[in-house]
Amino acid sequence: MESIKKITILTGAGISAESGISTFRDQNGLWENHEIEDVATPEGFARNPELVYKFYNQRRFQLTQDNIVPNPAHEALVKLEKEFDGSVLIITQNVDDLHERAGQESLIHMHGELLKMRCVATNKIYKSPSFFDQDTACPCCQEVGNLRPHIVWFGEMPFYMDKIQNALLDSDLFLSIGTSAQVYPASIFYRWAEQGGAKTIELNLESTAASERFNENYQGRASELVPEFVDKLLRGDISPEVS
Ligand code: OAD
């Protein structure tokens, strides 16, 4: 391979941790304090919608507080998109809007967006108000009870999978940033990238179940590791060769 021209990047909760948003599986993470089955499955929503609306209303409230802002890792990926002589696509598992607030343009939200809601009757997607629940009338059908958070729950198919798979198969470099690599299908993206001939690199606070599968892995805080790595990439200091 001559040089790196197409970069695909998967991000997870670890990239937003230093912005003040809880991760899922770290100590005191969201899944330590909430049951996945209750707040992140279609069955949980059917059983107790009030609890599910409350969970996402709280998370939306947290996300929109003034102290929650993009950190140097989000900013470095914007710099990469602007200055790299090639293409950069970010696929995020995060439902926050910190990548776009930092200015990222080429971005896929595979697990949905906290600031959006969807009508279950028409599948139309809307910008959500700061609070909505089972009593909120839907903008399209005017019915109450038809709006749900625009979030992919366990057992549901993530969004844009065809586009994601094509991008991974067509990449020269795949980066995985701030994810524990425990949730399918994001957990196997490195394999699709590998199939397409890409070099694979993981950047995370600690080693993960998948670290050994990557060609290279580096540990540290995203706010330091990502800007350093982006500068190396922009200088041409990252070899496309798989060592
Ligand atoms: P996890 O909470 O599973 O993993 C976060 C990873 O980030 C961990 O490996 C941490 O070590 C790492 N981390 C924490 N702080 C960091 C920092 N400052 N710098 C770098 N890394 C740091 O979150 P995800 O892997 O994103 O899905 O979780 C994947 C999916 O599981 C989420 O999108 C969500 C969840 O269930 C849905 O809700 C559909």
Residues whose N, C-alpha, C, O or C-beta is under 5 A from the ligand:
A	BS01	OAD	G12 A13 G14 A17 E18 T23 F24 R25 D26 Q93 N94 H111 V152 W153 G178 T179 S180 A181 V183 N204 L205 E206 G220 R221 A222
